[in-house]
Amino acid sequence: MANPLYARLQATAQRLIAKFGQVGVVTRITPPDNVLGGEPVTTPYPATLVPMAYEARYIDGTTIKTGDMQIYISSVGLAIEPTVGDVVTASGNDYAVIAGDPNKFDGITPVVFIVQGRTR
């Protein structure tokens, strides 16, 4: 059962991201069928998000590289859960999702999606 505390935290995160963030797009790229072939299918999902540069102390050159962005994506109204392989468009730049955290503290309610984006 969902904990009402996390629903309130989700609403707070959504409100802050809407106030200080921007409109962006999370694009899911589905590869072609292994048997039938074809072209990859790209599906865009509108999102409200906040891209932020990592602080220098977190950049280690391997896991987090210079230019990587920490992107907070509101989970409210987003039809998918951003994952590795997706592309996030923010501030006119495309970022490949390298890692993600859905922040489902109760296992059900995603409070906010935090992804690591790397310039494509």
KATANOR-V316020 format. One line per field, one symbol per residue. ss: DSSP state (2 for helix, 1 for strand, 0 for the rest). psi: psi as a letter, one per 20 degrees, with the letter a starting at -180 (. if undefined). burial: # if it has 16 or more other C-alpha atoms within 10 Angstrom, else .. A space follows every 50 residues. Layout:
BEGIN
ss = ???
psi = ???
burial = ???
END
This chain:
BEGIN
ss = 00022222222222222222011111111100100010001111111111 11100222000000000011111100000000000011110011111111 10000000000111111110
psi = ppphghhghghggggghhgibrpapoppoprqphgibaqqppoqoqqpro ppqqqhiioiifgprpiqqoopppipipiroprpirppppkjqpppohqq oilnhjigoogqppqoppp.
burial = .....#...##.##..##..#..#####...............##.#### #..#.........#...#########.#..###..#####...####### .##.....##########..
END
